[in-house]
Amino acid sequence: MIEQFLILLGALALVFGLRGILLLRHRWVGVDTFYHLSEARSIRERSTEQFRQRFFLAEDYEYPPLLHYLLSRLGDGRRLQFLGPMADMANTVLLALLLTVLDSPSLVAVGLVLYAFTPYFLEASSSVSPRPFANLFLSGSMLSLLSFFLYHDWSFVFLSMLLAGLVFLTNRLTSQSLLVVLVVLAVTFISWAPVLVLGGGLLVSVALTRGKYLRVVKAHFETLRTRARVGDDYGRHLIDPVQALFNFPLLIFAPLAFVYGDALRGVGFTFVTAWSFSVIALAIVWPFGEGFRHLMNAWTPFVVLLASWSIGNLAVLVVLIAVASSLSLVKLVRMSRNVTFIVPERLSEAGHYLDEHAQPEDLILCVPKEISYALLYFTRRARVLAGSGGDPRGAEFNVAVLRRYERRGEYEKLVEIYPVEWVVDITGHDWGDKASLEFRSDSVSTWRIRR
């Protein structure tokens, strides 16, 4: 028991170190961080509608509310960025419990190390985002449902329902993963329990929001219709295999893990196989863009299969750890050099300058687009030429308009087409006689468009 506890503590330290290193070295990290912090602040200040009016198309949409509600109760500031690593550490504990429930304590150390070295989790957990929390709730719901199949105690079904409801209230894409998993499990085990979890989870989400969750569902279908037409932010519809394998490199061993991951037996093996491979299949066929993000929700059970395959085979174990750890380090280096992921500290000074000099209706072009959320967080006055991605119209505007001109470097055309008054630029783009430089702080330049 003491040995298992020490293994878990070591794994938690590794998980936090890999996911928290950039947060400890830099003040602000992550593109989506500022969107979620701004939404939470608007709830706290009762100004959600005013915040969404500051996007170019004055957006109106419903977003799963749980994360924003919780953030709004925790204040403001950069310390909230550490919630992502903490959520992934909690999921690490659930993985250890899953392996224990499966009577596979010998697999715990291997499984936790492989989970820690997953490149995509380093990025997803470094930002303030609903994804780590939704994945945590999904893992808890599945662990509870597995416990029902193993011990035939209906209290586990009710716990699974509650956690499923939290998934629905946290993240839309993870909700789709959960839906597919429950349907596959119902068919695999010829059982009504997964169906009850699905129905009960939806009732929990509707009850906790007093019916408002139904508007979230309606808005999500509208977003899916838009994504079916325009794809993700880069115009892609189906999964990019290079992107998927870089973020989840051990996926390449999936066939071997399925065939040889037989250290597990019976119900446990069937359950984790159905859970992992149903979501992997969903990621592959997902036609709405960013399908690789579904893989995050397949990874906890997939790591169990990888550990089961590698146990007793030192060569396999060395290869798995070498591949996962080396690409994790590459991921960290790339993240640290990404000027939009490591947000320039001086951007806040540009925001303060605009608070003093811009008018409330002034339109700001952010170069590149990814710093738009951060600028909205740092300034309270002007609007940005971008969509949030939550509103279908905003998502389409980002793909059909902004990305098209950004790929070509034709920012001047955006200024000609739209009534832009200000430009905040971190790329060093030469604006020539189109604009006058009003404020500069380090790599952040604030320009006033000449009309």
C-alpha positions, 0 to 999 in steps of 0.5 A, spaced: 500 500 500 505 504 501 509 503 495 502 504 491 501 511 494 509 513 493 508 511 486 501 515 485 505 521 489 511 521 484 506 520 478 502 527 480 509 530 481 511 529 474 504 531 471 504 537 475 511 539 473 510 537 465 503 541 465 505 547 470 512 548 468 510 554 463 505 557 468 511 557 473 515 561 468 511 565 464 505 570 467 500 568 462 499 562 458 494 559 453 490 562 447 483 560 450 485 562 457 482 569 456 476 568 453 474 563 459 476 568 464 473 574 461 466 570 461 467 568 468 468 576 470 462 578 466 458 573 470 461 576 476 459 583 474 453 581 471 455 584 464 455 577 460 451 581 454 455 587 454 462 582 453 459 578 447 457 585 444 465 586 444 466 581 438 465 584 431 458 581 430 455 582 437 454 575 438 448 571 442 449 564 444 449 559 450 455 556 452 456 550 457 456 554 464 459 550 469 466 552 468 465 559 467 460 559 473 465 556 478 471 561 475 466 567 477 466 564 484 474 564 485 475 571 483 480 573 478 488 573 476 493 568 473 492 563 479 486 560 476 491 558 470 493 552 475 486 549 475 488 545 469 494 542 471 490 540 478 484 537 474 489 533 470 492 531 476 485 529 479 484 525 473 491 521 474 488 519 481 482 516 477 486 512 472 490 509 478 483 507 481 481 504 474 487 500 474 486 498 481 478 496 480 481 492 474 485 488 479 491 490 476 496 494 481 502 492 477 500 496 471 499 502 475 506 505 475 506 504 467 500 507 466 501 513 470 507 514 467 505 513 460 499 518 461 503 523 464 507 524 457 502 525 453 503 531 449 496 534 448 495 534 455 501 539 456 497 544 452 490 543 454 492 543 461 496 549 461 490 553 459 484 555 462 479 551 459 473 546 460 476 540 457 481 537 462 475 538 467 470 535 462 475 529 461 475 528 469 468 528 469 467 523 464 473 518 467 469 519 473 462 517 470 466 511 466 469 508 472 462 508 476 459 505 470 464 500 470 464 499 478 456 497 477 458 492 471 463 489 476 459 489 483 452 490 481 451 496 485 446 500 483 448 506 487 454 506 482 449 508 476 446 514 480 453 516 481 455 515 474 449 519 472 451 525 476 458 525 473 455 525 466 450 531 467 457 535 469 460 533 463 454 536 459 454 542 463 462 543 462 464 541 454 460 540 448 465 536 444 466 531 451 459 530 451 459 528 444 464 523 446 460 521 452 454 520 448 458 515 443 461 511 449 454 510 452 451 507 446 457 503 444 457 500 452 449 499 452 450 495 445 456 491 448 453 489 454 446 488 452 444 493 458 440 498 460 445 501 465 448 506 460 442 508 457 440 510 464 446 514 465 445 518 459 438 519 460 439 521 467 445 525 466 441 529 461 436 530 466 441 532 471 444 538 466 437 540 465 435 540 472 441 544 475 440 549 470 432 550 470 431 548 463 437 553 460 441 547 458 436 546 452 438 552 449 445 550 450 444 544 446 440 548 440 446 552 440 450 547 439 447 544 433 447 550 430 454 551 431 455 543 428 451 545 422 456 551 421 462 547 422 460 542 417 460 547 412 466 551 414 470 546 418 475 548 423 479 554 424 483 552 418 478 550 414 479 542 415 473 537 416 476 531 418 482 529 422 489 531 421 493 525 422 499 528 423 496 533 428 493 527 431 499 523 432 504 528 434 499 530 440 497 523 441 503 519 439 502 512 442 496 512 438 500 509 432 500 502 437 493 502 437 492 495 433 498 492 437 495 494 444 488 491 442 491 485 440 496 484 445 493 488 451 490 482 454 493 482 461 486 484 463 481 479 462 473 479 462 469 485 463 474 490 465 478 488 458 471 489 454 469 495 458 476 499 457 476 497 449 469 499 448 470 506 451 477 507 448 476 505 441 469 507 440 472 514 441 478 513 437 473 511 431 469 517 433 475 522 432 477 519 425 470 520 422 468 526 425 466 531 420 466 538 423 473 539 424 478 538 430 476 531 431 483 529 434 480 533 440 476 527 442 482 523 443 483 526 449 477 523 452 479 516 449 486 516 453 485 514 460 482 507 457 487 507 452 493 508 457 490 502 460 491 497 454 498 500 453 500 498 460 497 491 459 501 490 453 507 493 455 507 489 462 513 484 462 515 486 456 521 491 457 523 492 450 515 495 449 515 499 455 522 502 453 519 504 446 513 507 449 516 511 454 521 513 449 516 515 444 511 519 449 517 523 453 521 525 447 515 528 443 512 531 450 519 535 450 518 537 443 511 539 445 513 543 451 519 547 446 514 548 441 509 551 446 514 555 449 516 558 442 509 560 440 508 567 441 500 566 441 500 561 446 505 564 451 502 571 451 506 577 451 506 580 458 506 587 455 499 586 451 496 588 458 499 595 457 496 596 450 490 594 453 491 600 458 493 605 453 486 603 449 482 604 455 485 611 455 485 613 448 479 608 444 472 610 444 467 604 446 465 603 439 472 603 436 474 596 432 481 593 433 484 588 429 489 584 433 495 581 429 495 575 429 487 573 431 489 569 437 491 575 441 484 577 440 481 574 447 487 577 451 486 584 448 479 583 450 481 581 457 486 587 458 481 592 455 474 594 457 472 599 452 473 597 444 471 591 440 475 586 436 475 584 429 474 577 431 468 572 433 468 568 439 467 561 436 461 560 440 456 563 436 456 560 429 456 566 425 463 568 429 466 561 427 464 562 420 467 569 420 473 567 423 474 561 418 471 565 412 474 572 412 480 572 418 484 566 416 483 567 409 487 574 409 491 572 415 494 566 411 496 571 405 499 576 410 493 581 407 492 585 413 491 592 410 485 589 406 482 587 412 483 595 414 480 597 408 474 592 408 472 593 415 472 600 419 478 598 423 480 604 428 486 601 431 491 595 430 495 591 436 500 587 433 505 582 436 508 580 429 512 586 427 508 587 421 510 593 417 503 598 416 507 603 412 503 609 411 496 606 413 497 607 420 501 611 425 505 608 431 501 610 437 504 606 443 510 600 443 512 596 449 517 591 447 514 586 442 507 589 442 505 595 437 499 599 437 497 603 431 492 608 429 489 607 422 489 613 418 482 615 415 
